[in-house]
Structures are given as structure tokens and as C-alpha cells.
Amino acid sequence: MTERVAIVGSGLIGRSWAIVFAAGGCEVALTDSGDGVAERALSLVAEGLEELAALGLIEQAKSAAGRVRAATGLADALEGATFVQENTPETIEAKLDIFAALDRLAAPDAILASSTSTIVASRFTEKLKGRHRCLVAHPVNPPHLVPLVELVAAPWTAPEIVARAKAFYESVGQVPIVVQSEIEGFILNRLQAVLLVEAFRLVEDGFVTPQDLDKTIKDGLGLRWSFMGPFATIELNAPDGIADYCRRYGPTFARLTGADPNIFAGENLDRILAQWGEAPKPDQVAKRMRWRDQRLAALKAHKRSQPER
Ligand SMILES: NC(=O)c1ccc[n+]([C@@H]2O[C@H](COP(=O)([O-])OP(=O)(O)OC[C@H]3O[C@@H](n4cnc5c(N)ncnc54)[C@H](O)[C@@H]3O)[C@@H](O)[C@H]2O)c1
């Protein structure tokens, strides 16, 4: 079945979502409360699709653009929509208003997903009849180039809605993660916050210049991070995997950050190991290291081929 997506709010993020969904084969209706905004978004969406096609990331830019229309208003956009991606301004008042309207006007089985960066869904969906079909689906700007989507359910969101949303975002090439319960900043911005606070402190205390700090990420940590996360990274950085790494380096990391060293041991470590799965055998580690090094080499070649700015 072709999904029919309503994009509610066709600014920066709404337009980029339209590219994702159109490229993924969906019928897309754009709407915006601003005069002419949805209509103007059409040409920006078409341009974005052309750029993806020029890079070989999608095949049929023109037919994808043909699946996107500017609706005459909210009710028209929601007509027949199976999935709604809301991208209105980041205020609680805006989210309360628009979700009340969406719940009233959208088909009862349509999923209502908010792009909000900071507001948990329980703050703007509690009173809604259809609150079970509402959730946060937080993208990273611009979602047509950065695929991560953080799915954050309210306590009353039905598990099958989260499962349907996850399958849907995967079907259009995004990478959804499920945040297991509501938390301010979700996951990405909490990680970013810790890094940024430490960066500011290190500069403030005169240990490094902002330029050298940036090099530490873009020519250091960030290279690996573009294709493996911190858990996959540390698994390869000690001979016997994550547990071994935690034994060797956990106390040091705890001391550097003022964290309780027990987060690297005991029950928490057991939980992480149980969720992560078996430690790889030495031959698997060697194979994975070769894979990592090939990816790093390819990335190095790509970076060398690009101007610095
Ligand atoms: N910009 C980012 O980097 C980023 C990243 C992730 C998530 N988000 C989230 O996406 C959402 C949208 O952000 P943006 O950057 O696209 O903002 P934006 O200002 O570019 O776009 C918002 C659009 O919503 C329209 N609008 C306002 N009220 C409306 C209504 N009632 N019905 C329909 N349209 C309405 C406005 O006219 C505007 O075109 C916010 O919740 C924001 O937190 C933004």
C-alpha cells in the first residue's frame, strides 16, 4: 500500500521530510499556515530531489517530485493521509493547538508524529481522544541527508504505533531509534550537550583553542563515529571486548568526568553485555578491524577529495 503522508508545517524541516517521503515512494501533501509557503516549498523539494539524483542517491527525481502536492489547507492535506509528520514552531502552544486539530481531522488510524526537538509528546497529547497514535519522531536537520530519527512515545502511545512508525521510517531509508521512555533532550541532544559543555570548559580553562578542539572531533573521534558508535568502537579497543575495555579504562573515564565508576561494572555492565550480545571471537575482531580500517581509508580519500570549506 502506498503511504499517504501529510506534512504539516512546510518550513525547513517539513520540506526536507517531503524529500524523504517522496523519494521513498509515498504520496505527499504539504500544508502550512503561511500564505504561499506550501506552494513555494514544491520547487525546493523538487530541487532537493534533483540534487540527490545527481549524487546517485535516488533514481527518479522527477517522478518523486510528481508525488508531492501543495494542499489547499489542513483538512485537504489530511484527506486520506495514513501518516502525519508535524513540523510547526517549537512552542508548547503551537504543538497543543495543532495536535488538537490533527486528532480531530485525521483518519482515526493515521499516525500523528511530531518533529519536535525538545518537547515530549505527553505535554501536548494527554487530552486527545486519539493520544494512543501520537509520538515524537525527532529528525536531525536535514532529514533527507541525515537519516537518524528518534522515536519517543508518550506513556499512552500504543506499542503497535511505535512499531508501525519504526517500520515506516525504515521503509523510506531513515534510521529510527526507539527511546524507551520520555527524557528531556532525547538521546542525540543529551550526547551533544555533554560534548559541548566539556568543549566549552576546556576552552574556558585554557587547555585548548576552539580550532584545535574542532580538529579533535573532525580529524579524530568523528572519523570513526561516522560509521560506528561508541559501543562498537570500544569493543574493538580491548582484546576481550566491552567488558575488558570497561575493566581497563572504566575507572579512568569515571575519574575524568566525576561519574560513579560503578556504571562501568556490576549490574550496569551486565545489562549492557546482555543487550549487546556475545563478545566477538578473536578472528571476528580481526575481521571487524579490517572492515573499520577500510572504511577509514575510504573516508580519508573522500575527505581529501573535498575542499576544507
Ligand atoms: N531546524 C532544525 O534544525 C530542527 C531539527 C529537528 C527538529 N526540528 C523541529 O521541527 C519543527 C519545525 O522546525 P523548522 O526549523 O522547520 O521551523 P520553520 O520555522 O522553518 O517552519 C515552521 C513552519 O510551520 C508553519 N506553521 C506555523 N504554525 C502552523 C500551523 N498551525 N499549521 C501549519 N503550519 C504552521 C510556519 O508558517 C513555518 O513555515 C520544530 O518543532 C523544530 O523543533 C527542527
The ligand as an ORCA input file, in Angstrom:
! r2SCAN-3c Opt
* xyz 0 1
  N      15.567     23.335     12.351
  C      16.127     22.292     12.916
  O      17.357     22.132     12.940
  C      15.275     21.196     13.512
  C      15.810     19.908     13.704
  C      14.983     18.904     14.237
  C      13.667     19.193     14.574
  N      13.163     20.463     14.379
  C      11.774     20.726     14.763
  O      10.967     20.816     13.590
  C       9.880     21.721     13.844
  C       9.842     22.777     12.746
  O      11.060     23.489     12.743
  P      11.601     24.282     11.445
  O      13.046     24.521     11.686
  O      11.156     23.587     10.214
  O      10.785     25.663     11.599
  P      10.361     26.684     10.449
  O      10.106     27.980     11.133
  O      11.337     26.654      9.313
  O       8.972     26.086      9.908
  C       7.790     26.078     10.648
  C       6.629     26.252      9.665
  O       5.403     25.970     10.345
  C       4.427     26.878      9.820
  N       3.313     26.911     10.750
  C       3.181     27.613     11.900
  N       2.009     27.298     12.505
  C       1.390     26.389     11.712
  C       0.169     25.685     11.780
  N      -0.663     25.845     12.808
  N      -0.162     24.829     10.778
  C       0.675     24.660      9.716
  N       1.857     25.295      9.608
  C       2.222     26.137     10.581
  C       5.165     28.192      9.626
  O       4.499     29.050      8.714
  C       6.521     27.684      9.115
  O       6.554     27.647      7.678
  C      10.079     22.278     15.245
  O       9.308     21.549     16.170
  C      11.564     22.051     15.480
  O      11.913     21.916     16.844
  C      13.926     21.463     13.833
*
